[in-house]
Amino acid sequence: MLFSHDFEDGVLHLSLHRDLDVTSRAAAAMRAEMLLYAHRPRLVRLQLPTADPSPASLSVLARLRRLCEALGTPLAVFGPTATPQPPRTIAA
């Protein structure tokens, strides 16, 4: 699975599980397009898996942006979620 999705309160949440490569780009773009047309959300949120996405991931983002613009749907893009750091103890 390339990404997961959730549709809640009119918002389509898309989350890429890994950075895309050339072979997975077309499948991800097609699935995102299908979800966008099926749900017709009022907002799309895209979670990228890395702070420095691959060209294939950026290509899917660009396609999703064009689709959202054509439908008049805002698109919000987020980077990776921060991994919680364990608490540090300081010896006195």
Backbone hydrogen bonds, N-H to C=O, Kabsch-Sander energy under -0.5 kcal/mol:
donor,donor_aa,acceptor,acceptor_aa,energy
4,S,15,S,-2.2
6,D,13,H,-1.9
8,E,6,D,-0.5
8,E,11,V,-2.4
11,V,8,E,-2.0
12,L,10,G,-0.5
12,L,43,L,-2.7
13,H,6,D,-3.4
13,H,11,V,-0.7
14,L,12,L,-0.6
14,L,45,R,-3.4
15,S,4,S,-2.5
16,L,47,Q,-2.4
17,H,2,L,-2.6
18,R,2,L,-0.7
24,S,21,D,-0.8
25,R,21,D,-1.3
26,A,22,V,-0.6
28,A,24,S,-2.1
29,A,25,R,-2.5
30,M,26,A,-2.4
31,R,27,A,-2.3
32,A,28,A,-2.4
33,E,29,A,-2.3
34,M,30,M,-2.4
35,L,31,R,-2.4
36,L,32,A,-2.3
37,Y,33,E,-2.4
38,A,34,M,-2.2
39,H,35,L,-2.3
40,R,36,L,-2.1
42,R,10,G,-2.8
43,L,10,G,-1.2
44,V,74,P,-2.2
45,R,12,L,-2.9
46,L,76,A,-3.1
47,Q,14,L,-2.8
47,Q,45,R,-0.5
48,L,46,L,-0.6
48,L,78,F,-3.1
57,S,20,L,-0.5
58,L,54,S,-2.3
59,S,55,P,-1.9
60,V,56,A,-1.8
61,L,57,S,-2.2
62,A,58,L,-2.6
63,R,59,S,-2.2
64,L,60,V,-2.6
65,R,61,L,-2.5
66,R,62,A,-2.2
67,L,63,R,-2.3
68,C,64,L,-2.6
69,E,65,R,-2.5
70,A,66,R,-2.2
71,L,67,L,-1.6
72,G,68,C,-0.8
72,G,69,E,-0.7
73,T,68,C,-2.9
76,A,44,V,-3.1
78,F,46,L,-3.0
91,A,89,T,-0.6
